[in-house]
Amino acid sequence: MPDTASASADSSSAACGAGVVLDLTVLLGLPGVGRRRDSPVLKRLLGVFVAEMGRNVGQVRAAFAQGDRQALAWLLHRMKSSATAMGALGLGSLARRLEARLKAGLPLAPDDGAGIARAWRDVRQAFLDEGLLGPDELRTLEAAGLP
């Protein structure tokens, strides 16, 4: 499980390996959040993000399994933008790298879909570890994103 505790008082990021899983500075700096963890705007944004991202991750895995490069490119483009905007920098970075490979016509590895799922699992865990969402809340939001 990734370490999501801050390394110092100046750090507000959750680290995963060499990349940042969740940058709280970005997340809490979103318009309307006012750097407050208890902000109703933050709860709404997290709700939309969790439901949408959970659905997108499932679709990415299916597109990888089917070899649907067009669907993958579209999904990865959406993922990189929303993940980066929400401070899920590792997930956004991975989606950006995979999208660039697709655009360049390069092959993707069969494990790349699983890599997206692992990056999303790390973000979900960071939300829990940082107290931004509770386990029941997370399950409810994810269920809302199911087709």
N, C-alpha and C positions, 0 to 999 in steps of 0.2 A: 504494500500500500504506500502511495507517495506521501512524503512529508508535506503537510499543508500548513504547518506552523511557521510563523515568521522567524527568520534567522536572526534578525535584530530589530530594534525598535523602529529603525528607518525603513525596514522592508515590510511591504504589505502584499507580497506575492507568495503563492504556494508553489514550491519547486517540485519538478518531476524530472529526474535525470538532469540533463543539461538544459532543458527548456522550462518555461514557466507554464504551469497548469492553469492557474487562475491569478490574474493581476487585479487585486482588490482596488488599486488606485483607479484603474480604468472602470471597473464595475461600479464603484461608489461615486465616481465622477460623472456618471451618466446624467443627462438633463432631468431635473425633477427629483433626483435621489438625494441631493444635498449632503453627500458623504455619510448618510445615516443608514445603518444596517436595518433599522426598523421602518424604513420608508415604505409606504403603501405602493409608491411607484416602482420601487425595487421589487417588491413581491409580485406585482403584475408583470414586470419585465421578465423576471425569473420564470414565472408561470408560462408565458408565451415561449420563451427560449427553450425550456425543458421539454415542453410538449412537441414543439417543432423539431428540435434537434434529435429527440428520441426517434421520431418518425423518419427524419432524414437519414439517420445512421442505419436504420433497417433498410431503407431504400438503397442506400449506397452498397450495403452488403449484397442485396439482391442484384443490383446492377453489375457488381463485380462477378458474381456467380454466373450471370448471363452473358458477360462480356459486352455489355451495352455501354460503349465508350461515350456516346452522345448523352445518355442519361447521367452517367458519372460526371461528365464535365459540368453539366448544369447543376447537379446536386453539390458537387465540390465547390463550385463558385459561390453558391448560396451559403454553404457551411463556412467557408473561409471568412466571408463578410460578417455574418452574424456572430460567429465565435470570436473573431477579433474585436468586434464592437462591444461584446459582453465581457471582454477580458480573459477569455479562454484562449490564451495566446498559443499554447502548444497545439491544440486542436486546429486552430486557424492556420497555423504555420504548416502543419501536416497536410491539410486540405489544399493550401496554396501550392505546396511542392507537387502533390499528386496532380492537381489541375494543370500545372506547367508541363509536367511529363506528358499528359494527354495532349495538350496543345502542340507539343513538339513532335507528336506521333510516336513517342517512346512507349515501350511495353510497360505494363504495371505488373508487379508481383502478385501472385495469388493471395499473399498474406496482407496486402495493403488494405483490404476491406476490414480485416481483423484489427489492423493497426488503428484505423479510424474508430472502431468500436472500443479499443483499449483507451485511446485518448479521451473519448467521451466518458468512459467509466471513471477515469481519473478526475475529470471535471465534476461529475456527479459527486464523487467522494469529497472533493474540495468544498463543494456547496454544503455537504453534511458537516465536514470537519470545521468549517468556518462558522457554523451555526446559522447559515443563511436559509437553509431549509431543513426541516425535520424528515426522518425516514418516511413517515406516513404521508406527509405533504408531497415528497418527491414521488412516491408511488402513485398518488392521486393525479399529479400533474402528468406523469408519464402515461397513465391510463387514458387521460384526456387526449393525448396525441396519437393514440392508436386509431387505425382506419376503421 
